[in-house]
């Protein structure tokens, strides 16, 4: 049984209003006579928009305008800087359908997955808008000598942040990182992917209407080979979400200038099904974990390790649910999964699956493209008998494909889950949450979800999110997701007693007094 389809909308339903496209594309920092790139709609292959392309001089001009605007912005109290973002949640709710259409049409994802982006931006920006004044206010710290050394920690903005956002979650991974950078007092020069730049232009336009100074958030669009170097050369800090290869290249380029960076990179994320897992709940959760956004998600599950005691019940039910998934391109919530975004992703998925099958892997569900639905559709695919000589085993596929493995016990499951260069996300399923937490703590990943695939950890914005090993450097979300865009400064004042022997006391006597004082501070728990 192949995945079911839902009726596609008419061609007119897969377009955006020309006035909206004209307004958004006019916000790109580019010359009036700049060449334009056609952005195809993944659902149909027809041109969705033509977007001006920025050149190196446009990037430099963007930094100049951003830097000038940042100086005045940084002088504002934090309570004033957060006001546009406090207004944003209501504005997003009012215009939900408009942004969901934009996200779907530029990415090809199902509406339910576009909704996840919408909710992430609404909740993440509100989280920081509520907490930025407290996180950024001067903090009292313990001084060297209690009562005599008084210390304050201040937080200064980095300056102008270069933010490079990916194509797969352009709304969430653009605005979700830009909001804390701006609230911290920075300006941003933002390079979204050309294919998925409209959603970023949309929310920038909205925030400016809510009071954000327009020059603070500059958007440049173009080929990384042409504008990548000036983008990195002008930055005081770099935030990047993308491939591990891309992250390494950025780190090498900014290292000579000693510029800080945060990188969220690739993953080959495991899911462990323990012997006591609820089969029905776990099977449904695995569908979400593996096939959200057609698997084009850095925290999506690509490896599934199932305890032998539950394997024969879990796998048939999981495969049944996968075969029952509805594929479609409608601008409504009827489809379980949409299409891939780029032809290169379709090629990569096809290559991984075909090679695995040629080398002996077994397809339990899917395994083929669906050009009858649209140019970039591929069925959700489940395979077994995947071995190390297959690219699918260890390389990130980044598509609607998962390999299932039977394991003898949880020790084997954890060992195999950790047998990877990556360490971004993982998932553990069990009826015993306390035991699940102990298993989770053994997994080498920045986030581990119990009885969920990825959303429980990622959408808990008060907790940090990022990767171990080759999956990244730094974190988004939580206090660190804002404070990374700042420079900490310590200001200490000394009172009454100088940090040298007072009066006629010699250094030997001074050393005895200070040593006694250290011991006393320990005893009294002052330190």
Buried (B, 14 or more C-beta within 10 A) or exposed (E): EBBEBBEBBEEEBBBBEEEBBEEBBEBBBBEEEBEBBEBBBBBBEEEBBBBBBBBBEBBBBBBBBBBEBBEEBBEEEBEEBBBBBBBBBEBBEEBBEBBBBBBBBBBBBBBBBBBBBBBBBBBBBBBBBEBBBEBBEEBEEEBEBEEBBBBBBBBBBBBBBBBBBBBBBBBBBBBBBBBBBBBBBBBBBBBBBBBBBBBBBBBBBBBBEBEBBBBBBBBBBBEBEBBBEBBBBBBBBBBBBBBBEBBEBBBEBBEEEEBBBBBBBBBBBBBBBBBBBBBEEBBBBBBBBBBBBBBBBBBBBBBBBBBEBBBEBBBEBBBEBBBBBBBBBBBBEEBBBBBBBBEEBBEBBBEBBBBBBEBEBEBBBBBBBBEEBBBBBBBBBBBBBBEEEBBBBBBBBBBBBBBBBBBEEBEBBBEBBBEBEBBBBBBBBBBEEEBBEEBBEBBBBBBBBBBBBBBBBBBBBEBBBBBBBBBBBBBBBBBBBBBBBBBEEEEEEEEEEEEEBEEEEEEEEEEEEBEEEEEEEEEEEEE
